[in-house]
Amino acid sequence: IMNAFGFIQICLTLSCTTTISSLQCNHFHLQQRKVVENSLQLLDKMGKKFPQQCLREKMSFRFPTQVLHPRQKETVRVAIEEIFQHIFYIFSKNLTLAAWDGTALDQFQNGLYRQIEQLEACVIKKHTHDCWSKEVSRLKLKKYFQKIDCFLKGKQHDLCSWEISRAEMRRCLQLIDKVTRKL
């Protein structure tokens, strides 16, 4: 009888955990908006105004906006998770010349990391009929972020290249915010 009681407790605990997790995923867009808003504030806090000397070096990376306009919410979540992973990767290396506020940068990175973990928990990893679309989106995002990475490397991660990249990440987050408000 005790084993059966223990089993029931475990089942109830798992059931509650699954319910809480699915509630978080059901309120994805609301939580996502808070995260993006916080990330945008931290990006602003990390650095000062865009340096005048960097204006002539502006670069157009052309974000593939179509990756955020698929028919299924699940595909949007996959794309957002992918975007956060790429942003996290870019903001995790060669930051010595960026001259940003270290605390704000750490908070920005930690927020991205937590969001990636939550999105991974919400995103269904099984293959769906939309798998091809997801792969095409991943390739487009990879190409876009490779341009940014190559730009940073080509400029030896100097101050202006980081400021231009920070401005570009701001645009990415604003696009995510716009899409999640429509979900």
C-alpha positions as CSV (number, residue, x, y, z in Angstrom):
1,I,0.0,0.0,0.0
2,M,2.9,2.4,0.8
3,N,4.4,1.7,-2.6
4,A,1.2,2.5,-4.4
5,F,0.8,5.7,-2.3
6,G,4.4,6.7,-3.2
7,F,3.7,6.1,-6.8
8,I,0.6,8.3,-6.7
9,Q,2.6,11.1,-5.1
10,I,5.2,10.9,-7.9
11,C,2.5,10.9,-10.6
12,L,0.8,13.9,-9.0
13,T,4.1,15.8,-8.8
14,L,4.9,15.0,-12.5
15,S,1.4,16.0,-13.5
16,C,1.7,19.3,-11.7
17,T,5.2,20.0,-13.2
18,T,3.9,19.2,-16.7
19,T,0.9,21.5,-16.1
20,I,3.1,24.4,-14.9
21,S,5.4,23.9,-17.8
22,S,2.6,23.8,-20.3
23,L,1.1,26.9,-18.7
24,Q,4.4,28.7,-19.2
25,C,4.4,27.6,-22.8
26,N,0.8,28.7,-23.3
27,H,1.7,32.2,-22.0
28,F,4.8,32.2,-24.2
29,H,4.0,35.5,-26.0
30,L,3.3,37.4,-22.7
31,Q,6.5,36.2,-21.1
32,Q,8.4,36.7,-24.3
33,R,7.4,40.4,-24.5
34,K,8.8,40.9,-21.0
35,V,12.0,39.2,-21.8
36,V,12.5,41.2,-25.0
37,E,11.6,44.5,-23.3
38,N,14.2,43.7,-20.6
39,S,16.8,42.7,-23.1
40,L,16.3,45.9,-25.1
41,Q,16.7,47.9,-21.9
42,L,19.9,46.0,-21.0
43,L,21.3,46.6,-24.6
44,D,20.7,50.3,-24.1
45,K,22.2,50.2,-20.6
46,M,25.3,48.3,-21.8
47,G,26.6,51.1,-24.0
48,K,26.1,54.8,-24.5
49,K,24.6,56.5,-27.5
50,F,25.8,55.2,-30.9
51,P,29.2,56.7,-31.5
52,Q,29.3,59.4,-34.2
53,Q,32.6,58.1,-35.6
54,C,30.8,54.8,-36.4
55,L,28.1,56.2,-38.5
56,R,30.0,56.0,-41.8
57,E,30.7,52.3,-41.1
58,K,27.0,51.3,-41.0
59,M,26.4,47.9,-42.4
60,S,23.2,46.3,-43.7
61,F,22.9,42.7,-42.6
62,R,19.3,42.2,-43.9
63,F,17.5,40.2,-41.3
64,P,15.5,37.4,-43.0
65,T,12.1,38.6,-41.7
66,Q,10.2,35.8,-43.4
67,V,11.5,33.4,-40.7
68,L,9.2,35.1,-38.2
69,H,6.1,34.9,-40.4
70,P,5.3,31.2,-40.8
71,R,1.8,29.8,-40.3
72,Q,2.5,27.9,-37.1
73,K,3.3,29.3,-33.7
74,E,5.6,26.4,-33.1
75,T,7.8,27.4,-36.1
76,V,8.0,31.0,-34.7
77,R,9.1,29.6,-31.4
78,V,11.8,27.6,-33.1
79,A,13.0,30.6,-35.0
80,I,13.0,32.8,-31.8
81,E,15.0,30.1,-30.0
82,E,17.5,30.0,-32.8
83,I,17.8,33.8,-32.9
84,F,18.5,33.9,-29.1
85,Q,21.1,31.2,-29.5
86,H,22.9,33.1,-32.2
87,I,22.7,36.4,-30.2
88,F,24.1,34.6,-27.1
89,Y,26.9,33.2,-29.2
90,I,27.9,36.6,-30.7
91,F,27.8,38.3,-27.3
92,S,29.9,35.7,-25.6
93,K,33.3,36.4,-27.3
94,N,35.9,39.0,-27.9
95,L,34.1,41.8,-26.1
96,T,37.2,43.5,-24.8
97,L,37.0,46.4,-27.2
98,A,33.3,46.9,-26.8
99,A,33.7,49.1,-23.7
100,W,30.3,48.2,-22.3
101,D,28.9,48.1,-18.8
102,G,29.9,44.6,-17.6
103,T,26.9,44.2,-15.2
104,A,24.4,45.0,-17.9
105,L,26.2,42.7,-20.3
106,D,26.1,39.8,-17.8
107,Q,22.4,40.4,-17.1
108,F,21.7,40.5,-20.9
109,Q,23.6,37.2,-21.4
110,N,22.0,35.5,-18.4
111,G,18.5,36.6,-19.6
112,L,19.2,35.2,-23.1
113,Y,20.4,31.9,-21.6
114,R,17.4,31.5,-19.4
115,Q,15.1,32.3,-22.3
116,I,16.9,29.7,-24.5
117,E,16.3,27.1,-21.8
118,Q,12.7,27.9,-21.5
119,L,12.1,27.9,-25.2
120,E,13.8,24.6,-25.5
121,A,11.4,23.2,-22.9
122,C,8.4,24.6,-24.9
123,V,9.5,23.8,-28.4
124,I,8.4,20.4,-29.6
125,K,11.5,18.6,-30.9
126,K,9.6,16.0,-32.9
127,H,9.5,16.2,-36.7
128,T,6.4,17.8,-38.1
129,H,5.2,18.4,-41.6
130,D,6.6,21.9,-41.2
131,C,10.2,20.4,-40.7
132,W,11.4,21.6,-44.1
133,S,10.3,25.2,-43.4
134,K,12.1,25.1,-40.0
135,E,15.3,23.9,-41.7
136,V,15.1,26.6,-44.4
137,S,14.5,29.2,-41.6
138,R,17.5,27.9,-39.6
139,L,19.8,28.2,-42.7
140,K,18.6,31.7,-43.4
141,L,19.2,32.7,-39.7
142,K,22.6,31.0,-39.7
143,K,23.7,32.9,-42.9
144,Y,22.4,36.2,-41.4
145,F,24.3,35.7,-38.1
146,Q,27.4,34.5,-40.0
147,K,27.5,37.9,-41.8
148,I,27.5,39.6,-38.4
149,D,30.2,37.3,-37.1
150,C,32.4,37.8,-40.2
151,F,31.9,41.6,-40.0
152,L,33.1,41.5,-36.3
153,K,36.1,39.4,-37.2
154,G,36.9,41.5,-40.3
155,K,36.9,44.6,-38.1
156,Q,38.9,42.7,-35.4
157,H,36.0,43.2,-33.0
158,D,36.7,46.9,-32.7
159,L,34.4,49.4,-30.9
160,C,32.5,50.4,-34.0
161,S,31.9,46.8,-35.2
162,W,30.4,46.0,-31.7
163,E,28.3,49.1,-31.7
164,I,26.9,48.3,-35.2
165,S,26.3,44.7,-34.0
166,R,24.5,45.9,-30.9
167,A,22.3,48.2,-33.0
168,E,21.5,45.2,-35.2
169,M,20.6,43.0,-32.2
170,R,18.3,45.7,-31.1
171,R,16.5,45.5,-34.5
172,C,16.3,41.7,-34.1
173,L,14.7,42.0,-30.7
174,Q,12.3,44.6,-31.9
175,L,11.2,42.2,-34.7
176,I,10.7,39.4,-32.2
177,D,8.6,41.8,-30.0
178,K,6.5,42.8,-33.0
179,V,5.8,39.2,-33.9
180,T,5.1,38.0,-30.4
181,R,2.5,40.8,-29.9
182,K,0.6,39.3,-32.9
183,L,0.6,35.7,-31.5
